[in-house]
């Protein structure tokens, strides 16, 4: 006698919403939270108080989650061709575009409610932060370095933290923002290497490859001449090795710039 396995249960709406905001992948909001909380401590010269700590911690998590909703809606036609992103709720059709945008709107409004407990300058800066968050997914269609927009979005908690503590945004806040921007460029360039062949969206790694004309020789070899000891040796390097090396070099340079600006 054969038994029929029960059909798998469809995921609940809550489960799908948690997948939509990457709840099981906290690295994203941790990368946002670290510079924001650091700025709070610097601005306050120590512990900033429980109120601002809660506002910026919860606000950071909420806005990053809202950004995921907007990003998945904007990239749904690209994500279905990428193995890593093909099963995201919006891409797979488990969550509709309207539903994803509604979830994102609720999260953004919750974050704004927290900002309303601060001061006028912080509230004004929150509108700029929202605009940058909304612009990033679409920057990948027009800019060769969309990571720069992401870097500003991931760094904008810094001037907001200074505004909330001091009621002003000093030059130090913008220097820290610039330093964090380089740090974002570094890690996101490395991250973009994972599926650069599958994603047909503008990115810094594609710009690097275009500058080197690496894409033209993706499946072949790249000959470069290296002179030494009076002899000229020709080495055959895989094109991928070249693009990876340049990307790693850029990431390293960005990391050094971040460290110099935040010393």
C-alpha positions as CSV (number, residue, x, y, z in Angstrom):
1,X,0.0,0.0,0.0
2,X,1.4,3.3,-1.0
3,X,1.1,6.5,1.0
4,X,0.7,9.9,-0.4
5,X,2.9,12.5,1.1
6,X,0.9,15.5,2.4
7,X,1.2,18.6,0.3
8,X,3.5,21.2,1.7
9,X,1.8,24.1,3.5
10,X,1.9,27.4,1.9
11,X,3.9,29.9,3.8
12,X,2.0,32.4,6.0
13,X,1.8,36.0,5.1
14,X,3.9,36.9,8.1
15,X,6.6,34.4,6.9
16,X,6.6,36.0,3.5
17,X,6.8,39.5,4.9
18,X,9.8,38.5,7.0
19,X,11.4,37.0,3.9
20,X,10.6,40.2,2.1
21,X,12.5,42.4,4.6
22,X,15.4,39.9,4.9
23,X,14.7,39.3,8.6
24,X,16.8,36.1,8.5
25,X,19.7,38.1,7.1
26,X,20.5,40.8,9.7
27,X,23.8,41.8,8.1
28,X,22.1,44.5,6.1
29,X,20.7,46.4,9.1
30,X,23.8,45.7,11.2
31,X,25.9,47.5,8.4
32,X,23.5,50.4,8.7
33,X,23.4,50.4,12.5
34,X,27.1,50.3,13.2
35,X,28.0,53.8,11.7
36,X,24.7,55.3,13.0
37,X,25.3,54.2,16.6
38,X,28.9,55.2,16.3
39,X,27.8,58.7,15.3
40,X,25.4,58.9,18.2
41,X,28.2,58.1,20.6
42,X,30.6,60.6,19.0
43,X,28.0,63.4,18.8
44,X,27.0,62.9,22.5
45,X,30.6,62.4,23.7
46,X,29.4,59.1,25.3
47,X,26.1,57.3,26.0
48,X,23.4,59.3,24.1
49,X,20.5,58.3,26.3
50,X,17.9,55.5,26.0
51,X,15.5,57.6,23.9
52,X,17.8,58.3,21.0
53,X,19.3,54.8,21.2
54,X,15.9,53.2,20.8
55,X,14.8,55.7,18.1
56,X,17.9,55.2,15.9
57,X,18.1,51.4,16.5
58,X,14.5,50.7,15.7
59,X,14.4,53.4,12.9
60,X,17.4,51.9,11.2
61,X,15.9,48.4,11.2
62,X,12.6,49.7,10.0
63,X,14.0,51.8,7.2
64,X,16.3,49.1,6.0
65,X,13.3,46.7,5.8
66,X,11.3,49.3,3.9
67,X,14.2,49.7,1.5
68,X,14.2,46.0,0.8
69,X,10.5,46.2,-0.2
70,X,11.2,49.0,-2.7
71,X,14.3,47.3,-4.0
72,X,12.6,44.0,-4.6
73,X,9.7,45.7,-6.5
74,X,12.1,47.7,-8.6
75,X,14.4,44.7,-9.4
76,X,11.8,42.0,-9.8
77,X,12.3,41.6,-13.6
78,X,16.1,41.3,-13.1
79,X,16.0,39.1,-10.0
80,X,14.1,36.3,-11.7
81,X,17.2,35.6,-13.9
82,X,19.5,35.4,-10.9
83,X,19.8,32.2,-8.9
84,X,20.4,34.0,-5.6
85,X,17.3,36.2,-5.9
86,X,14.9,34.2,-8.0
87,X,12.9,32.9,-5.0
88,X,12.4,36.3,-3.3
89,X,8.7,36.8,-2.5
90,X,8.0,39.5,-5.0
91,X,10.1,37.9,-7.8
92,X,8.4,34.5,-7.3
93,X,4.9,36.0,-7.2
94,X,4.1,35.0,-3.6
95,X,3.8,38.7,-2.7
96,X,2.3,41.1,-5.1
97,X,3.8,44.5,-6.0
98,X,1.0,46.4,-4.2
99,X,1.4,44.2,-1.1
100,X,5.2,44.7,-1.0
101,X,4.8,48.5,-1.4
102,X,2.1,48.6,1.3
103,X,4.4,46.7,3.8
104,X,7.2,49.1,2.9
105,X,5.0,52.1,3.4
106,X,3.9,50.9,6.9
107,X,7.5,50.3,7.9
108,X,8.6,53.7,6.7
109,X,5.7,55.4,8.5
110,X,6.6,53.6,11.7
111,X,10.2,54.9,11.3
112,X,8.9,58.4,10.7
113,X,6.8,58.2,13.8
114,X,10.0,57.6,15.8
115,X,11.7,60.5,14.1
116,X,8.9,62.8,15.1
117,X,10.0,62.4,18.8
118,X,13.3,64.1,17.9
119,X,13.9,67.7,16.7
120,X,13.0,69.7,13.6
121,X,16.4,69.3,11.9
122,X,16.4,65.5,12.3
123,X,12.8,65.4,10.9
124,X,13.9,67.5,7.9
125,X,16.9,65.2,7.3
126,X,14.6,62.2,7.4
127,X,12.9,63.3,4.2
128,X,16.3,63.4,2.4
129,X,17.1,60.0,3.8
130,X,13.8,58.7,2.4
131,X,14.4,60.2,-1.0
132,X,17.8,58.5,-1.2
133,X,16.3,55.2,-0.1
134,X,13.7,55.4,-2.9
135,X,16.3,56.5,-5.5
136,X,18.9,53.7,-5.0
137,X,17.0,50.8,-6.7
138,X,16.5,53.0,-9.8
139,X,20.1,54.4,-9.7
140,X,21.2,50.9,-10.9
141,X,19.6,51.7,-14.3
142,X,21.3,55.0,-15.0
143,X,24.5,55.2,-13.0
144,X,27.7,53.2,-13.5
145,X,28.4,53.4,-9.8
146,X,25.1,52.9,-8.0
147,X,27.0,51.8,-4.9
148,X,27.7,55.5,-4.3
149,X,24.0,56.1,-3.9
150,X,23.8,53.1,-1.6
151,X,26.8,54.4,0.3
152,X,25.0,57.7,1.0
153,X,21.8,55.9,2.0
154,X,23.7,53.6,4.4
155,X,25.6,56.6,5.8
156,X,22.8,59.1,6.2
157,X,22.1,58.0,9.8
158,X,25.4,59.8,10.7
159,X,24.3,63.4,10.1
160,X,20.8,62.5,11.5
161,X,22.5,61.3,14.7
162,X,24.4,64.5,15.1
163,X,21.3,66.6,14.4
164,X,19.3,64.7,17.0
165,X,22.0,65.1,19.7
166,X,23.4,68.5,18.9
167,X,20.7,70.2,16.9
168,X,23.2,70.9,14.2
169,X,25.3,68.9,11.6
170,X,29.0,69.9,12.0
171,X,31.7,69.2,9.5
172,X,32.8,66.2,11.4
173,X,29.5,64.5,10.5
174,X,30.0,64.9,6.8
175,X,33.6,63.7,7.1
176,X,32.4,60.5,8.8
177,X,29.7,60.2,6.2
178,X,32.3,60.3,3.4
179,X,34.5,57.8,5.2
180,X,31.5,55.4,5.6
181,X,30.7,55.9,2.0
182,X,34.1,54.5,1.0
183,X,33.5,51.6,3.3
184,X,30.2,50.8,1.6
185,X,31.9,51.0,-1.8
186,X,34.5,48.5,-0.6
187,X,32.2,45.8,0.7
188,X,29.4,46.2,-1.9
189,X,32.0,45.9,-4.7
190,X,33.1,42.6,-3.3
191,X,29.5,41.6,-2.9
192,X,28.7,42.4,-6.5
193,X,31.2,39.9,-7.7
194,X,28.9,37.1,-6.6
195,X,26.4,37.3,-9.5
196,X,27.9,39.9,-11.8
197,X,27.5,37.5,-14.8
198,X,23.7,37.0,-14.1
199,X,22.6,40.5,-13.2
200,X,22.2,42.8,-16.2
201,X,22.2,46.0,-14.0
202,X,24.8,48.7,-13.9
203,X,27.3,48.3,-11.1
204,X,30.8,49.4,-10.2
205,X,32.3,46.0,-11.1
206,X,30.8,46.3,-14.6
207,X,32.3,49.7,-14.9
208,X,35.7,48.3,-14.0
209,X,35.4,45.5,-16.5
210,X,34.3,47.9,-19.2
211,X,37.2,50.2,-18.5
212,X,39.5,47.1,-18.8
213,X,37.5,45.8,-21.7
214,X,37.4,42.5,-19.8
215,X,33.9,41.6,-20.9
216,X,35.1,41.3,-24.5
217,X,37.5,38.6,-23.5
218,X,35.4,36.9,-20.8
219,X,35.7,33.5,-22.2
220,X,39.3,33.8,-23.5
221,X,42.7,34.8,-22.2
222,X,44.2,38.2,-21.5
223,X,47.9,38.6,-22.4
224,X,49.9,41.1,-20.5
225,X,53.6,41.7,-20.8
226,X,55.6,41.8,-17.6
227,X,59.2,43.0,-17.8
228,X,61.8,42.0,-15.3
229,X,65.6,41.2,-15.3
230,X,65.8,42.6,-18.9
231,X,63.5,39.9,-20.1
232,X,59.9,40.3,-21.2
233,X,57.6,37.5,-20.0
234,X,54.1,37.0,-21.3
235,X,51.6,35.5,-18.9
236,X,48.2,34.3,-19.8
237,X,45.7,35.4,-17.2
238,X,42.0,34.5,-17.0
239,X,39.9,37.5,-17.7
240,X,37.9,36.8,-14.5
241,X,41.2,36.9,-12.5
242,X,41.8,40.4,-13.8
243,X,38.4,41.7,-12.9
244,X,38.5,40.1,-9.5
245,X,41.9,41.5,-8.8
246,X,40.9,45.0,-9.8
247,X,37.7,44.8,-7.8
248,X,39.7,43.6,-4.8
249,X,42.2,46.4,-5.3
250,X,39.4,49.0,-5.4
251,X,37.8,47.5,-2.3
252,X,41.1,47.7,-0.5
253,X,41.7,51.3,-1.6
254,X,38.2,52.2,-0.4
255,X,38.8,50.6,2.9
256,X,42.1,52.5,3.4
257,X,40.2,55.8,2.5
258,X,37.6,54.9,5.1
259,X,40.2,54.3,7.8
260,X,42.1,57.5,7.0
261,X,38.9,59.6,7.2
262,X,37.7,58.0,10.4
263,X,40.9,58.0,12.4
